[in-house]
């Protein structure tokens, strides 16, 4: 595994950012602000557009040391040389992604209950995301139920792989999450909706250094 999944796990989603900045601009601001885990999640655009954006973000490794995860697509992750892939509940099984990416790459899996978290660990996921912890504008379908901080604590006690808390986390409630000792927190709207993404990334990253 190239890097640990720890600290702020920033998801670069052009839709969540309102289209004001390119994925490259967003990623650059996040990394300058101290984020060290970046996921590109691009649901719109051609495969060529997504591949180009992935390559551009990877080029930032010449300036920053970070882990780059691509959402959904193990084949593309392998082709561009990403550090790993993140699989949703409806994506291919972890074992199939592992055959594509090999043992050195990171494979994450979305989970929405304790049972799913345990199953993802058994599948061989290197880390799991758990949520939505709170109601979220980007996780508002029935496939992403609100599980709350209590369930997050239970999951942390049940699995050994790193856990990423996701869903509705912001300045108001992040300390409730950090008190669980979860190793990583995923942020989308809290970062991409900010007027100054770099400053917001610096604020959230500093909380991990202090806590």
Backbone torsions as a table, in degrees:
resi	resn	phi	psi	omega
1	UNK	NA	128.2	-171.6
2	UNK	-66.0	-44.4	-177.7
3	UNK	-145.0	161.7	174.6
4	UNK	-74.3	150.7	170.0
5	UNK	-92.5	99.4	-175.2
6	UNK	-151.8	156.3	179.4
7	UNK	75.4	-150.9	179.9
8	UNK	-76.4	127.5	177.9
9	UNK	-108.1	100.5	-172.9
10	UNK	-93.4	129.3	179.9
11	UNK	-102.1	116.9	178.6
12	UNK	-87.3	103.7	-179.5
13	UNK	-125.0	104.7	-176.3
14	UNK	-54.9	-33.8	178.8
15	UNK	-65.1	-43.2	-179.8
16	UNK	-65.8	-26.8	179.0
17	UNK	-83.7	0.3	178.0
18	UNK	75.5	8.2	177.6
19	UNK	74.4	9.8	-177.5
20	UNK	-73.3	-33.7	-177.8
21	UNK	-124.8	154.6	175.8
22	UNK	-76.2	160.5	175.1
23	UNK	-54.7	-37.9	178.4
24	UNK	-63.8	-43.9	180.0
25	UNK	-64.3	-41.7	179.1
26	UNK	-62.6	-48.8	-178.4
27	UNK	-61.2	-40.8	179.5
28	UNK	-62.0	-44.0	178.1
29	UNK	-62.9	-42.5	-179.1
30	UNK	-63.2	-44.4	-178.2
31	UNK	-68.5	-39.5	176.6
32	UNK	-63.0	-30.2	178.3
33	UNK	-81.3	-0.2	174.0
34	UNK	107.3	-2.5	177.3
35	UNK	-68.2	140.8	-179.2
36	UNK	-125.4	5.3	171.8
37	UNK	-131.7	121.4	-178.6
38	UNK	-123.5	131.5	170.7
39	UNK	-116.6	131.8	171.7
40	UNK	-93.0	116.4	176.8
41	UNK	-121.9	100.3	-175.9
42	UNK	-123.3	105.9	-176.2
43	UNK	-88.4	-18.4	179.4
44	UNK	-114.8	159.3	-178.1
45	UNK	103.6	162.0	-178.9
46	UNK	-77.5	160.2	174.7
47	UNK	-54.6	-35.5	178.3
48	UNK	-65.0	-39.5	177.8
49	UNK	-62.1	-45.1	-178.4
50	UNK	-64.6	-42.0	179.6
51	UNK	-63.7	-41.4	178.2
52	UNK	-62.3	-44.8	179.3
53	UNK	-62.4	-39.2	178.9
54	UNK	-62.6	-45.1	179.0
55	UNK	-62.0	-41.3	-178.9
56	UNK	-64.3	-41.2	178.2
57	UNK	-66.7	-41.0	178.3
58	UNK	-61.2	-31.5	178.5
59	UNK	-62.8	-21.3	178.6
60	UNK	-68.8	-11.1	177.0
61	UNK	-65.2	-16.7	175.4
62	UNK	-70.7	-18.5	-179.5
63	UNK	-113.5	-25.4	-173.9
64	UNK	-134.6	146.2	173.7
65	UNK	-94.8	109.3	-177.6
66	UNK	-152.1	162.9	176.1
67	UNK	-96.6	128.2	-179.2
68	UNK	-113.3	118.6	-179.6
69	UNK	-112.2	135.4	175.5
70	UNK	-103.7	138.2	-177.9
71	UNK	-82.1	136.3	164.7
72	UNK	76.9	-32.7	-162.6
73	UNK	-118.6	91.1	179.8
74	UNK	-61.3	-35.2	-179.6
75	UNK	-63.0	-45.2	179.0
76	UNK	-68.0	-39.5	177.8
77	UNK	-58.2	-41.5	178.3
78	UNK	-67.7	-40.6	-175.9
79	UNK	-66.7	-39.9	-177.2
80	UNK	-87.7	-13.3	-179.0
81	UNK	84.2	30.4	176.0
82	UNK	-65.4	160.9	178.4
83	UNK	-73.6	-18.6	179.5
84	UNK	176.8	-171.2	-177.8
85	UNK	-136.3	150.9	173.5
86	UNK	-113.9	127.2	-176.7
87	UNK	-105.0	132.3	172.9
88	UNK	-81.2	173.3	-177.6
89	UNK	-62.0	-27.5	-177.4
90	UNK	-98.9	2.9	178.7
91	UNK	-82.5	-179.3	-178.5
92	UNK	-62.8	156.3	177.9
93	UNK	-61.6	155.1	179.9
94	UNK	-57.3	-41.3	-176.4
95	UNK	-62.1	-35.2	178.5
96	UNK	-70.5	-41.8	177.3
97	UNK	-62.7	-35.9	179.4
98	UNK	-65.1	-36.5	178.0
99	UNK	-64.5	-33.4	-179.6
100	UNK	-76.8	-42.2	-171.3
101	UNK	-94.7	-24.9	-177.1
102	UNK	87.0	173.7	-172.0
103	UNK	-76.3	-19.5	-174.8
104	UNK	-82.6	-15.1	-176.8
105	UNK	-91.4	159.1	-177.7
106	UNK	-90.9	133.1	174.6
107	UNK	-125.0	119.7	176.4
108	UNK	-107.4	158.9	-176.9
109	UNK	-139.6	134.4	175.7
110	UNK	-77.8	135.2	176.2
111	UNK	-136.1	154.7	-174.5
112	UNK	-133.7	15.5	177.4
113	UNK	-163.8	167.1	177.6
114	UNK	-62.7	-40.9	-179.3
115	UNK	-63.0	-41.6	178.8
116	UNK	-67.0	-36.9	179.3
117	UNK	-63.1	-46.4	179.0
118	UNK	-63.7	-40.9	179.8
119	UNK	-64.5	-40.5	179.5
120	UNK	-64.4	-38.6	176.8
121	UNK	-63.5	-43.2	179.3
122	UNK	-64.4	-32.6	177.8
123	UNK	-65.6	-24.2	-178.6
124	UNK	109.6	15.7	177.2
125	UNK	-63.7	140.0	178.9
126	UNK	-78.6	-26.1	173.1
127	UNK	-153.3	161.8	176.9
128	UNK	-129.8	144.6	170.4
129	UNK	-100.5	143.8	-177.3
130	UNK	-127.4	128.7	178.0
131	UNK	171.2	-175.6	5.4
132	UNK	-79.2	134.8	178.6
133	UNK	-70.1	-43.9	176.6
134	UNK	-126.2	164.1	174.6
135	UNK	-55.7	140.6	-173.4
136	UNK	-143.4	140.6	177.7
137	UNK	-67.9	-21.2	179.6
138	UNK	-100.6	-2.3	179.2
139	UNK	-134.0	63.0	-171.1
140	UNK	-119.1	26.2	175.8
141	UNK	-108.5	165.9	-176.4
142	UNK	-59.7	-21.4	178.3
143	UNK	-75.3	-7.7	179.3
144	UNK	-125.9	71.7	-179.6
145	UNK	-66.4	155.2	175.8
146	UNK	-81.3	118.7	-174.2
147	UNK	-102.2	-20.5	176.1
148	UNK	80.8	167.0	-177.9
149	UNK	-68.3	-34.7	-179.7
150	UNK	-60.0	-44.9	178.5
151	UNK	-67.0	-36.7	176.4
152	UNK	-57.6	-45.0	178.6
153	UNK	-60.1	-42.4	179.2
154	UNK	-61.1	-43.6	-178.5
155	UNK	-64.5	-41.0	178.6
156	UNK	-59.5	-32.7	179.1
157	UNK	-77.5	-18.1	-171.7
158	UNK	-99.5	-19.3	-175.4
159	UNK	-121.4	159.8	-179.5
160	UNK	-105.7	-22.9	-178.8
161	UNK	-76.7	158.0	178.3
162	UNK	-58.4	143.0	179.2
163	UNK	-114.1	136.4	175.2
164	UNK	-113.0	117.3	176.9
165	UNK	-80.3	135.6	-176.9
166	UNK	-143.0	150.0	172.0
167	UNK	111.0	102.0	172.5
168	UNK	71.4	17.9	-177.7
169	UNK	-85.4	133.5	-175.5
170	UNK	-149.7	-171.3	-178.8
171	UNK	-60.4	-32.0	-175.0
172	UNK	-72.3	-39.5	-170.9
173	UNK	-113.5	-0.2	-173.1
174	UNK	-64.6	-29.9	-179.8
175	UNK	-65.7	-31.4	175.0
176	UNK	-61.7	-35.2	178.7
177	UNK	-73.1	-46.1	-177.3
178	UNK	-63.2	-29.8	179.0
179	UNK	-66.4	-17.1	176.6
180	UNK	-78.2	-11.0	-176.5
181	UNK	69.4	25.0	174.3
182	UNK	-63.2	136.7	-174.3
183	UNK	-73.9	-19.6	-175.7
184	UNK	-149.6	148.4	179.3
185	UNK	-129.7	124.4	177.9
186	UNK	-88.6	134.7	178.9
187	UNK	-129.8	138.4	175.3
188	UNK	-125.2	-79.1	-175.7
189	UNK	-60.9	-36.7	-177.9
190	UNK	-62.0	-27.0	178.3
191	UNK	-97.2	-51.8	-172.3
192	UNK	-73.7	-19.2	177.5
193	UNK	-87.4	-1.6	-177.5
194	UNK	-78.8	150.3	175.5
195	UNK	-64.3	-37.8	-179.1
196	UNK	-123.9	95.7	-174.9
197	UNK	-63.5	-40.7	-179.6
198	UNK	-60.8	-46.3	-179.4
199	UNK	-65.0	-39.5	-180.0
200	UNK	-66.9	-39.9	176.7
201	UNK	-61.7	-39.6	179.5
202	UNK	-65.2	-40.3	179.2
203	UNK	-61.1	-52.5	-176.4
204	UNK	-67.3	-39.5	179.0
205	UNK	-62.0	-37.2	-178.7
206	UNK	-65.4	-26.3	180.0
207	UNK	-65.0	-35.8	178.3
208	UNK	-69.7	-34.3	179.4
209	UNK	-69.7	-30.8	-176.7
210	UNK	-88.0	-28.7	-169.7
211	UNK	-83.1	NA	NA
